[in-house]
């Protein structure tokens, strides 16, 4: 008798058309078996027959550190953002090299429309607003003529407005073409001046407009007046254009009659 929870074992059957001396039985794994082989636990438990609430549970799976390639655990949790939607937060900390990373993914896929949010900062307390920036979101600061496109690689972030600005500043400081040996003195001075302005915004000394433009509709700025409208926050839903659908991979995606050969 071979009992394999992974379903990857095999016994040769000398009678291919029918089972004569071999009995094959498929069965659903139990919670303990899923934990034993390192899979995400199913939302259904055979012991109590009740659905598990993943929003109250931190799941853990093994991966490799992107910096030193050592095995590290990654924690994952479903977070329900009030007046928005559910997101998946993943955090990884390497005990060997000290590398830390966190990433946020939408739990609901691509929205039907894109969303553009414009926040008019009128007080330093606006820096404490929660901000969800997805990996498809563009960040703009019109007063600085600044735009951070989705191709820059900052990834998804669930933080405060202050934390987002500081993170953008840190990413720009790592740009070798602006501050490194390959940069000119003029570019170096311009970048230092720009970073100083970002620091003033993060400290609440300069009040600006912050624009988040997400074609996938998965970004969010906290409405501190919820459920009432926020006078300082303008939210616009818009139809995506052909180029935005192409960037999201929607033009080639076919969900109806996909078996037909055109």
VENKATA-V142836 format. One record per pair of residues at least 12 apart in sequence whose C-alpha atoms are under 8 Angstrom apart, sorted by the first residue. I is the first residue (numbers start at 1). J is the second residue. D is the distance in whole Angstrom. If there is no record, write none. Layout:
i,j,d
I,J,D
I,J,D
//
This chain:
i,j,d
5,29,6
5,33,7
5,37,8
6,37,7
30,45,7
30,46,6
30,47,8
31,45,6
31,46,7
38,61,7
39,61,8
40,59,7
40,61,8
54,77,8
54,78,7
55,77,7
55,78,5
55,79,6
55,80,7
56,78,8
57,77,7
57,78,8
58,75,6
58,76,6
58,77,5
58,78,8
59,75,6
59,76,5
59,77,6
60,73,6
60,74,6
60,75,5
60,76,6
61,73,6
61,74,5
61,75,7
62,74,6
65,94,6
65,99,8
67,97,8
67,99,7
68,97,7
70,94,8
70,96,7
72,92,7
72,93,7
72,94,6
72,95,8
73,92,7
73,93,8
74,90,7
74,91,6
74,92,5
74,93,7
75,90,6
75,91,5
75,92,7
76,88,7
76,89,6
76,90,4
76,91,7
77,89,5
77,90,7
83,226,8
83,227,8
84,220,7
85,107,8
85,108,8
86,106,7
86,107,6
86,108,7
87,104,7
87,105,6
87,106,5
87,107,5
87,108,8
88,104,6
88,105,5
88,106,6
88,107,6
89,102,7
89,103,6
89,104,5
89,105,7
89,158,8
90,102,6
90,103,5
90,104,6
91,103,7
102,157,7
103,155,7
103,156,5
103,157,6
103,158,8
104,134,7
104,155,8
104,156,5
104,157,6
104,158,6
105,134,7
105,135,8
105,156,7
106,134,7
106,218,6
110,216,5
110,217,7
110,218,7
111,216,5
111,217,5
111,218,7
112,216,8
112,217,8
113,215,7
113,216,7
113,217,6
113,237,6
113,238,6
113,239,5
113,240,6
114,213,8
114,214,6
114,215,4
114,216,5
114,217,5
114,237,6
114,238,5
114,239,6
114,240,6
115,213,6
115,214,5
115,215,6
115,216,7
115,217,5
115,218,8
115,219,8
115,235,7
115,236,6
115,237,4
115,238,6
116,211,7
116,212,6
116,213,4
116,214,6
116,235,6
116,236,5
116,237,6
116,238,8
117,211,6
117,212,5
117,213,6
117,220,8
117,221,7
117,233,7
117,234,6
117,235,5
117,236,6
118,209,7
118,210,6
118,211,4
118,212,7
118,233,6
118,234,5
118,235,7
119,209,6
119,210,5
119,211,6
119,232,6
119,233,5
119,234,7
120,207,8
120,208,6
120,209,5
120,210,7
120,232,5
120,233,6
121,207,5
121,208,6
121,209,6
121,210,8
121,232,7
122,207,6
122,232,8
123,204,8
123,207,7
124,203,8
124,204,5
124,205,7
124,207,8
125,204,8
126,161,7
127,160,7
127,161,5
127,162,5
127,202,7
127,204,7
128,160,5
128,161,6
128,162,7
129,160,5
129,161,6
129,221,7
129,222,6
129,223,8
129,224,7
130,158,7
130,159,6
130,160,4
130,161,6
130,221,6
130,222,5
131,157,8
131,158,6
131,159,5
131,160,5
131,161,6
131,164,8
131,219,8
131,220,6
131,221,5
131,222,6
132,156,8
132,157,6
132,158,4
132,159,7
132,218,8
132,219,5
132,220,5
132,221,6
133,155,8
133,156,5
133,157,5
133,158,6
133,212,8
133,218,8
133,219,5
133,220,7
134,155,7
134,156,4
134,157,6
134,214,8
134,218,6
134,219,5
135,150,6
135,153,8
135,154,7
135,155,5
135,156,4
135,157,8
136,150,5
136,156,8
136,214,6
136,215,7
136,216,7
137,149,7
137,150,6
137,212,6
137,213,6
137,214,4
137,215,7
137,216,8
137,219,7
138,150,6
138,211,8
138,212,6
138,213,5
138,214,6
139,210,7
139,211,6
139,212,5
139,213,7
140,210,6
140,211,5
140,212,7
141,208,7
141,209,6
141,210,5
141,211,6
142,208,8
142,209,7
142,210,8
143,208,6
143,209,7
154,168,8
154,171,7
162,202,5
162,203,8
163,202,8
165,198,7
165,201,8
165,202,6
166,198,8
166,199,7
166,202,7
169,195,6
169,198,7
169,199,8
172,195,8
173,195,8
178,191,6
179,191,7
215,240,6
215,244,7
216,248,8
//
